[in-house]
Amino acid sequence: MSLTWISRPVWIGLCCCGLLCLLACQQAATGPTVTTVDSVPSAVESTVPAPPLHDASNDFFDNGVIPQLKIELKESQAKKLREDARRYAKCKLIETLADGETTYTDVAIKLKGAAGSFREFDDRPAFTLNMHKHEKDQTFHAMEKFHLNNSVQDESYLCEWICSELCRDAQVPATRVTHARVWLNDRDLGLYVLKEGFDRPFLKRQFGDVTGNFYDGGFVQDIDVDLEKDSGQGPDDHSDLRALQAACLEPDPEKRWPVIDERLDVDAFIRFMALELMTCHWDGYTPNKNNYRIYFESPNNKARFLPHGMDQMFGDPGFPILEYFEPMVASAVMHNPEWRKRYRERVGELLPLFEPKRLHDKLDTVLARLQPVVAAMGEEFANAHADRIRELKERIAAREPNIREQLQNGDPTPLEFEGDKPIELADWFPAQETDDTKVEETESDGQKYYAIQVGDSGQCVASWRRKVLLAKGHYRIESRMRTEAVEPREDEPGTGAGLRISGGKRDNKLAGDSDWQMVRHEFEVLEDIREVILVAELRATRGRLWIEPVARLVRLAPE
């Protein structure tokens, strides 16, 4: 079960690519030493595979073709998509280009999109088209599968395109992007983003092999769940994912690093992570364990992470690049001092790719191709599109100097303690796994408290959390809590109400009716520096928990 954050102050302003209009920052007078744009490919050549194989899809994407696509469905097939949008129906696809028309029959089609982008069949849906499902020899410009994205979360229609280009320039495997004008039966749906699918030809082009296991990261899921296996001749028991998970969770840092290196292409992951954070991919794997794919490359069976869902990019020019993020692979890699140093070097090497004029020129090139299509859709659409492009360019212009500034400011530093004097920790944030649990701030006699109330389902796993960056050492977290009619739920991390750290277990417990009392939990940080998530939680089938909003953290003297 995935953990849903109730409050994300860092991300709250990022949910729509077109909402923010920020003034471009002046480029910093000085900056970290970086390579030139022309030297970036050579800086990464030694750690990347050979260039992708060439086929007909290269001409389609590299020539900037913008086809007209007419999707025709019989009423019986349209009914299937209205009743079950995720189940394939059959359609006919008619493609019109400057040199003629091509008709594809028996094409499998279904609707796509997550919470923000999904639209019903009779609205303006996004589509996945599978050319290969019913006709084994049928492809669309050498692709077995491709997507038509409605871009409802990116009114510029260019976030996917520019980030795909950046991935290609940085030699990070990613699907390619162009555009199309789309009709559904007789209905003009307008401009769409046409995106290459993660199909066998894609894997063959990128890795020269299709035998490794290929996994879909799903929706806000880390590698500790049974991700959907899309293809591959490896084992079906998720043993490759479990091995990578076990490596990342190895408690002894000295043992952890070599076993991760056996299961993960670390250099490739560092590039992947750098591109996600530099492009402000707040909904990607590194910040949010979302929008990613994993390929276990043969013959070494090391995991390669691939980016996905890049339609809400460059939303916050100040998006952090040096934080310790929670998803387990990103966390494990960033907590290794040598790998973290390598990550900072990679950001510096890739920084010239983000030079504003360079990216603006790329955008102008694709805009010239798009202009006839945009103009044909009417003056109102064209004016709105021009506004969104201007905003995107402003955010891109502000991003490169901000990355330089973050590199100059350096890594975040751990909390500093004065002997055994405790540090008070306020501003905790809520999280929950059970939907009907009530997690809120409340007041009593003028005093603020955090509260957790079990809902009607009778199942509660919820908490208030606080992130802290700590140096190696032994610590104690303590907080005052009170319970009312709590019936504890037996769970592996703990039972009833109590304190622990994320990923750990506890033996402290409050249940039933209890007056205010101090709850304590001791833990140890084995790495030189580590971000720890403190958890004040309730695991119960009934009852309510109150927590004082300020806890105390003590660094204990060595024994």
HUSUL-V71259 format. One record per run of one state. SS is the DSSP state (A for helix, B for strand, O for the rest). FROM is the first residue (numbers start at 1). LEN is the number of residues. Records with the same first field share a line. If there is no record, write none. Layout:
SS: FROM-LEN  FROM-LEN
This chain:
O: 1-3  6-6  15-22  48-8  63-3  73-2  84-5  98-2  113-13  131-9  141-2  144-1  150-9  170-7  185-2  197-3  208-6  217-11  232-7  250-3  265-1  279-6  289-3  298-4  308-20  335-2  355-1  377-2  410-13  426-3  433-5  445-2  454-6  489-1  491-4  502-8  511-1  549-2  557-3
B: 4-2  66-7  89-9  100-13  126-5  140-1  143-1  145-5  177-8  187-10  214-3  228-4  264-1  292-6  302-6  423-3  429-4  438-7  447-7  460-29  490-1  495-7  510-1  512-37  551-6
A: 12-3  37-11  56-7  75-9  159-11  200-8  239-11  253-11  266-13  285-4  328-7  337-18  356-21  379-31
